[in-house]
């Protein structure tokens, strides 16, 4: 549990927002549902090479991830967002895949954290 707690500071978020962990369950559940839709959209935009909209979706993922202290996803999307703003799309497929994997991993880890605290997302 310590490893998850240090990677995703859910307790810190709980304290910062002054809410119980149980109150965060719905927030994280909504986040992961939204991210599944966003990743699906990223893949479609990547196929169409719609770089403008791809950058907008990446920017949204970046912001929402930062707000929930999902820092690995935030840092990856921040890097990708910067590249897209500089019109560097050379490794866009790799970044989309990395974001997808990171979000899946975060969902698994955060789900385990909540489970260890008697909650389910």
C-alpha positions as CSV (number, residue, x, y, z in Angstrom):
1,X,0.0,0.0,0.0
2,X,2.9,2.4,0.7
3,X,4.1,2.2,-2.9
4,X,0.6,3.1,-4.2
5,X,0.2,5.9,-1.6
6,X,3.5,7.4,-2.7
7,X,2.8,7.2,-6.4
8,X,-0.7,8.5,-6.1
9,X,-1.2,10.7,-3.1
10,X,-4.9,9.9,-2.7
11,X,-4.8,10.6,1.1
12,X,-3.1,13.9,0.4
13,X,-5.9,14.8,-2.1
14,X,-8.5,13.7,0.5
15,X,-6.9,15.9,3.1
16,X,-6.5,18.8,0.7
17,X,-10.1,18.7,-0.3
18,X,-11.2,18.0,3.3
19,X,-13.2,15.0,2.2
20,X,-13.3,11.4,3.3
21,X,-11.7,8.7,1.1
22,X,-15.2,7.4,0.5
23,X,-16.2,10.7,-1.1
24,X,-13.3,10.3,-3.6
25,X,-14.5,7.0,-4.9
26,X,-17.1,8.6,-7.3
27,X,-14.5,11.1,-8.4
28,X,-12.0,8.5,-9.4
29,X,-14.6,6.3,-10.9
30,X,-15.8,9.2,-13.1
31,X,-12.1,10.0,-14.0
32,X,-11.4,6.5,-15.3
33,X,-14.7,6.4,-17.2
34,X,-13.9,9.7,-18.8
35,X,-10.3,8.6,-19.6
36,X,-11.4,5.5,-21.4
37,X,-13.5,7.7,-23.6
38,X,-10.6,10.2,-24.1
39,X,-8.1,7.4,-25.0
40,X,-10.6,6.1,-27.5
41,X,-11.0,9.5,-29.0
42,X,-7.2,10.0,-29.0
43,X,-6.8,6.8,-31.1
44,X,-9.5,8.0,-33.6
45,X,-7.9,11.4,-33.9
46,X,-4.5,9.8,-34.3
47,X,-5.8,7.7,-37.2
48,X,-7.3,10.8,-38.8
49,X,-4.1,12.8,-38.1
50,X,-6.3,15.5,-36.5
51,X,-3.4,17.1,-34.6
52,X,-5.4,20.1,-33.4
53,X,-8.1,18.1,-31.7
54,X,-5.6,15.5,-30.5
55,X,-3.7,18.3,-28.7
56,X,-7.0,19.5,-27.1
57,X,-7.8,16.1,-25.8
58,X,-4.3,15.6,-24.5
59,X,-4.5,19.0,-22.8
60,X,-7.8,17.9,-21.1
61,X,-6.3,14.6,-19.9
62,X,-3.3,16.6,-18.5
63,X,-5.5,19.0,-16.5
64,X,-7.8,16.4,-15.1
65,X,-4.9,14.1,-14.2
66,X,-3.1,16.9,-12.4
67,X,-6.2,17.8,-10.4
68,X,-6.4,14.2,-9.1
69,X,-2.6,13.9,-8.4
70,X,-2.2,11.2,-11.1
71,X,1.2,12.6,-11.8
72,X,2.6,10.0,-14.1
73,X,-0.2,10.5,-16.6
74,X,0.1,14.3,-16.0
75,X,3.8,14.3,-16.8
76,X,3.4,12.2,-19.9
77,X,0.6,14.3,-21.3
78,X,2.5,17.5,-20.4
79,X,5.4,16.3,-22.5
80,X,3.2,15.2,-25.4
81,X,1.2,18.4,-25.2
82,X,4.4,20.4,-25.6
83,X,5.5,18.4,-28.6
84,X,2.1,18.8,-30.3
85,X,2.2,22.6,-29.7
86,X,5.5,22.6,-31.5
87,X,4.0,20.6,-34.3
88,X,6.1,17.5,-33.5
89,X,3.9,14.5,-34.2
90,X,6.7,12.1,-35.1
91,X,6.1,9.8,-32.1
92,X,2.4,10.6,-31.5
93,X,1.4,6.9,-31.7
94,X,3.9,6.0,-29.0
95,X,2.7,8.8,-26.7
96,X,-1.0,7.7,-27.1
97,X,0.0,4.1,-26.3
98,X,1.9,5.2,-23.3
99,X,-1.0,7.4,-22.0
100,X,-3.3,4.4,-22.5
101,X,-1.0,2.1,-20.5
102,X,-0.5,4.6,-17.8
103,X,-4.2,5.2,-17.3
104,X,-4.8,1.5,-17.1
105,X,-2.0,1.0,-14.6
106,X,-3.3,4.0,-12.5
107,X,-6.8,2.5,-12.5
108,X,-5.5,-0.8,-11.3
109,X,-3.3,0.7,-8.6
110,X,-5.9,3.2,-7.4
111,X,-8.5,0.5,-7.4
112,X,-6.2,-1.6,-5.2
113,X,-5.6,1.4,-2.9
114,X,-9.4,1.9,-2.4
115,X,-9.9,-1.9,-2.0
116,X,-7.3,-2.0,0.8
117,X,-9.2,0.8,2.4
118,X,-12.5,-1.1,2.2
119,X,-13.8,0.8,-0.8
120,X,-14.4,0.1,-4.5
121,X,-14.2,2.3,-7.6
